[in-house]
Amino acid sequence: MSTISDVLNRKGANVLTINSEASVYEAIATMSDANIGALVIEEGGKAVGIFTERDYMRKIVLKGRSSRETLLKDVMSSPLITVDPSESNQVGMETMTECRCRHLVVIDGDENMVGIVSLGDLVKFMLQEKEAEVEQLSQYIAGSY
């Protein structure tokens, strides 16, 4: 069974972070420039929260707050919902379903952030696995394996 680590190996482990003292505007500008839906929030080099497009809609837009004046530390989702890289993709998807979130920060046994996975990352990986499996079975059936 594939693991979160397998997904990170395929997609890359780069994680964009931003300081909790930054404004929401800075965060959404960074997210827009990178074409991503979430940023990990750091304090003192440690991951302490996450800010997502969903957070922006619910905590800024719908509440009539200013994105230029609101600090991330006041609206980030915290504590982080995390997953160990050795966990299965199935566990990752179950965690997201239970927590109603779309991103998991990947933290290893030494409490180091080693990546981030989205629901889309997990679905894409699982689809690629199934496509490879179908191809192998097709080759086997056709006798060209």
HELIX and SHEET records of a PDB file:
HELIX    1   1 ILE A    4  LYS A   11  1                                   8    
HELIX    2   2 VAL A   24  ALA A   34  1                                  11    
HELIX    3   3 GLU A   53  TYR A   56  1                                   4    
HELIX    4   4 MET A   57  VAL A   61  3                                   5    
HELIX    5   5 LEU A   72  ASP A   74  5                                   3    
HELIX    6   6 ASN A   89  CYS A   99  1                                  11    
HELIX    7   7 LEU A  119  ALA A  142  1                                  24    
SHEET    1   A 3 THR A  17  ASN A  19  0                                        
SHEET    2   A 3 ALA A  38  GLU A  43  1                                        
SHEET    3   A 3 LYS A  46  THR A  52 -1                                        
SHEET    1   B 3 THR A  82  VAL A  83  0                                        
SHEET    2   B 3 HIS A 103  ILE A 107  1                                        
SHEET    3   B 3 MET A 113  SER A 118 -1                                        
END                                                                             
